[in-house]
Amino acid sequence: MLAIIVHGGAGSSKALTPEEQEIARKVVRKAAEAGYLVLGKGGKAIDAVVEAVRIMEDDPIFNAGTGSALTINGEVEMDASLMTMEGHFGAVGAIKDVKNPILVAQKVMGETDHLLLVGEGAIKFARYMKFEKYSPITKRQQEKLTQFKEKGESQYFPKLQKYLNYGTVGAVAFDRHQQVAVANSSGGIRGKLPGRVGDSALLGAGVYASVLGAVTATGHGECITKLFLSKITVDMMEIHDAQTTIELALKEAKKIGCACGAIGIDTKGNIGFGKTTEYMAWAYVRDNALVSF
């Protein structure tokens, strides 16, 4: 059995037009199929999730890589991480001026003794690893930040949460060796303060993997981090399958008003997904069959 599931971010249905939602559907399918192709050629789960996330980072429809949401001062600061069931982990936080944060995070995991590099240190490391300078800022996101400021919207005011798009991208895969791995990437919440690091860079919050399975979360990063959402979901896989664990975890998240979503695969190859928000793009391929929202 081979399987991969990807998501394009949980958030408000108002954040994307119907046309943009259709583009998001096509890209998550493309990402899932590309990751599955890696698996089909005998590739590892970690390579499959990195490839899927890289594809979504490169499409400006998502809040990750090119097209990331802007900070309050009009810059892009991105978070990304990945993890294997053996416990290998790598992440970058508040990184600027790179095209694919997930590829830098992969280098952190493979080429350093650290788990997380942030800010200027992450940028310097990326240059040392030969990643060229690149601006992920798009005109679309500049316009959205202008609208954000004009309306006075802010993640610090709960009554305005419904207008925000959280938009992390993520992937979880199960390979022919029955290994699972997970990866994600995010531009964070529009209008955030410079230096803010969200759940996407934090082990156990935005991603987690163990001998039980793997999960990645999307949504309001501060809330996801407080819940330790990905880890508590994976831990429940000792008793339940992936779908049941995600449903149980999101039920608890909803009780405290946490706007989020999650996808996962347990080490038996069962797939799970769900959300507490109005919208989340997702797609999965299992045994050559593509399924999407």
C-alpha positions in Angstrom: 0.0 0.0 0.0 1.1 3.5 -0.9 -0.6 6.7 0.3 -0.2 10.5 0.5 -2.6 13.2 1.6 -2.0 17.0 1.2 -3.9 20.1 2.2 -3.8 23.7 1.1 -4.8 25.4 4.3 -7.8 25.8 6.6 -9.5 29.1 6.9 -12.5 31.2 5.9 -14.4 30.5 2.7 -14.3 34.2 2.1 -10.6 34.3 1.7 -10.7 32.8 -1.8 -13.0 33.5 -4.7 -14.8 30.6 -6.3 -12.3 30.8 -9.2 -9.4 30.7 -6.7 -10.9 27.8 -4.9 -11.0 25.8 -8.1 -7.3 26.7 -8.7 -6.5 25.5 -5.2 -8.3 22.2 -5.9 -6.3 21.6 -9.0 -3.0 22.3 -7.3 -3.6 20.1 -4.3 -4.4 17.3 -6.7 -1.2 18.0 -8.6 0.8 18.0 -5.4 -0.8 14.7 -4.2 -0.1 13.1 -7.6 3.5 14.3 -7.7 4.2 13.0 -4.2 2.6 9.7 -5.0 4.8 9.4 -8.1 7.8 9.6 -5.8 6.4 6.8 -3.7 5.5 4.8 -6.8 9.2 4.9 -8.0 10.3 3.5 -4.7 11.0 6.8 -3.0 10.8 7.4 0.7 7.8 9.1 2.5 10.0 12.0 3.4 10.9 12.7 -0.2 7.3 12.5 -1.3 6.0 15.0 1.3 8.8 17.4 0.5 8.0 17.3 -3.2 4.3 17.8 -2.6 4.9 20.8 -0.3 7.4 22.3 -2.7 4.8 22.2 -5.5 2.3 24.1 -3.3 4.9 26.6 -2.2 5.5 27.4 -5.9 1.9 28.2 -6.6 0.8 31.8 -5.5 -2.7 30.6 -4.7 -1.4 29.3 -1.3 -0.1 31.1 1.7 3.3 29.4 1.5 6.4 30.1 -0.4 5.6 32.4 -3.4 2.3 34.2 -2.4 2.8 34.0 1.3 0.8 36.5 3.5 2.6 39.6 4.5 3.6 40.9 7.9 2.2 44.2 9.1 5.2 45.9 7.6 4.7 44.3 4.2 7.4 41.6 4.3 7.2 37.8 4.0 8.4 35.7 6.9 7.9 32.0 6.4 7.9 28.9 8.6 8.3 25.2 7.5 9.1 21.9 9.0 9.3 18.2 8.3 9.6 15.0 10.4 10.0 11.3 10.0 8.6 8.5 12.2 12.2 7.8 13.4 12.2 11.2 15.0 14.3 13.1 12.5 13.1 16.8 12.4 14.1 20.0 10.8 12.5 23.5 10.6 12.9 27.1 9.7 11.0 30.0 11.3 10.5 33.6 10.1 12.8 33.0 7.1 12.9 35.6 4.3 14.1 35.8 0.7 14.0 32.1 -0.2 11.8 30.4 -2.7 11.2 27.1 -0.9 11.4 27.1 2.9 10.7 23.4 3.0 13.9 22.7 1.1 15.9 24.8 3.6 14.1 22.9 6.5 15.2 19.6 4.9 18.8 20.8 4.9 18.5 21.8 8.6 17.3 18.2 9.3 20.0 16.6 7.2 23.0 18.9 7.4 23.0 20.2 11.0 22.7 19.0 14.6 19.9 21.5 15.2 16.1 21.2 14.9 15.1 24.8 14.2 16.8 27.8 12.7 15.0 31.2 12.6 15.3 34.7 11.2 18.7 36.0 10.0 20.4 32.8 11.1 18.1 30.7 8.9 18.7 33.1 5.9 22.5 32.8 6.4 22.2 29.1 6.5 20.1 29.0 3.3 22.8 31.1 1.5 25.5 28.7 2.8 23.5 25.8 1.4 23.5 27.6 -2.0 19.8 28.7 -2.0 19.6 31.9 -4.1 17.9 35.1 -2.9 14.3 35.2 -4.0 11.3 37.4 -3.3 8.1 35.5 -2.5 6.1 38.8 -2.4 3.2 38.9 -4.9 1.0 41.8 -6.0 -2.1 39.9 -4.8 -0.8 39.7 -1.3 0.3 43.3 -1.3 -3.3 44.2 -2.2 -4.7 42.0 0.5 -2.5 43.6 3.1 -3.7 47.0 2.0 -7.3 45.9 2.4 -6.4 44.3 5.8 -5.1 47.7 7.1 -8.0 49.7 5.6 -10.6 47.5 7.3 -8.7 47.4 10.6 -8.7 43.6 10.6 -6.3 41.9 13.0 -5.7 38.5 14.4 -5.6 40.1 17.8 -9.3 40.9 17.6 -11.4 37.7 17.8 -14.5 39.2 16.2 -12.6 39.7 13.0 -11.2 36.1 12.9 -13.7 35.0 10.3 -12.1 37.2 7.7 -8.7 35.7 8.0 -7.0 33.1 5.8 -4.6 30.9 7.7 -3.4 28.9 4.7 -0.6 26.6 5.7 0.2 23.8 3.2 1.1 20.3 4.3 1.5 16.7 3.3 1.7 13.2 5.0 2.9 10.1 3.2 3.1 6.3 3.7 5.7 4.5 1.6 6.3 0.9 0.6 8.5 0.3 3.7 5.5 1.3 5.9 7.3 4.4 6.9 5.4 7.7 7.4 6.6 11.3 7.2 5.1 14.7 7.3 6.0 18.2 6.1 4.4 21.7 6.0 5.0 25.3 5.1 3.3 28.6 5.8 3.5 32.3 5.3 1.7 32.7 8.6 -1.2 35.0 9.4 -1.7 38.2 7.4 -0.7 41.3 9.4 1.4 39.4 12.0 4.1 41.2 13.8 7.7 40.8 12.5 9.5 37.9 14.1 6.3 35.9 14.9 6.9 32.1 14.5 3.8 30.0 14.1 2.9 26.3 14.7 4.3 25.3 11.3 7.9 25.5 12.6 7.2 23.8 15.9 7.6 20.1 16.7 4.4 18.7 18.0 2.3 21.7 17.1 2.2 22.0 13.3 3.7 18.6 12.6 4.5 15.4 14.4 5.4 11.8 13.5 6.1 8.7 15.5 5.9 4.9 15.2 2.1 5.4 15.4 1.6 7.7 12.5 2.0 11.3 11.3 -0.1 14.5 11.4 0.2 18.1 10.2 -2.1 20.8 11.3 -3.3 24.1 9.7 -5.1 27.1 11.1 -4.6 29.6 13.9 -1.0 28.9 14.9 -1.1 30.2 18.4 -4.2 28.0 19.2 -2.7 24.9 17.5 0.6 25.4 19.5 -1.2 25.7 22.8 -3.1 22.4 22.1 0.1 20.7 20.9 -2.4 19.5 18.2 -0.3 17.3 16.0 1.3 15.3 18.8 -1.9 14.7 20.8 -3.5 13.5 17.5 -0.7 11.1 16.7 -0.6 9.8 20.3 -4.2 8.7 20.0 -3.3 6.5 17.0 -2.2 3.9 19.6 -5.9 3.2 20.1 -7.8 4.6 17.0 -7.2 4.9 13.3 -6.2 8.2 11.6 -9.7 9.4 10.8 -11.0 8.8 14.3 -8.1 10.4 16.0 -8.4 13.6 13.9 -12.1 13.8 14.5 -11.6 13.4 18.3 -8.8 16.0 18.3 -10.7 18.5 16.3 -13.8 18.0 18.5 -11.7 19.2 21.4 -10.2 22.1 19.4 -13.7 23.2 18.4 -14.8 23.4 22.1 -12.3 26.2 22.7 -13.0 27.9 19.4 -9.8 26.9 17.7 -10.0 27.5 13.9 -7.9 24.7 12.5 -7.7 21.5 10.3 -5.5 18.5 10.2 -4.5 15.6 7.9 -2.8 12.4 8.9 -1.9 8.8 8.1 -1.3 6.0 10.7 1.3 3.3 10.3 -1.4 0.9 9.0 -1.9 3.2 6.0 -5.2 4.6 7.1 -5.9 8.2 6.0 -7.6 10.9 8.1 -8.6 14.6 7.6 -10.9 17.2 9.0 -11.4 20.9 9.9 -13.2 23.2 12.3 -13.2 26.0 9.7 -15.5 26.6 6.7 -12.9 25.7 4.2 -9.8 23.5 3.6 -8.4 22.3 0.3 -7.3 18.7 0.4 -6.5 15.7 -1.8 -5.1 12.2 -1.4 -3.9 9.3 -3.5 -4.0 5.8 -2.1 -3.3 2.7 -4.2 -3.4 4.8 -7.4 -6.9 6.3 -6.6 -7.1 10.1 -6.4 -9.7 11.5 -4.0 -10.2 15.3 -3.4 -12.7 17.7 -1.9 
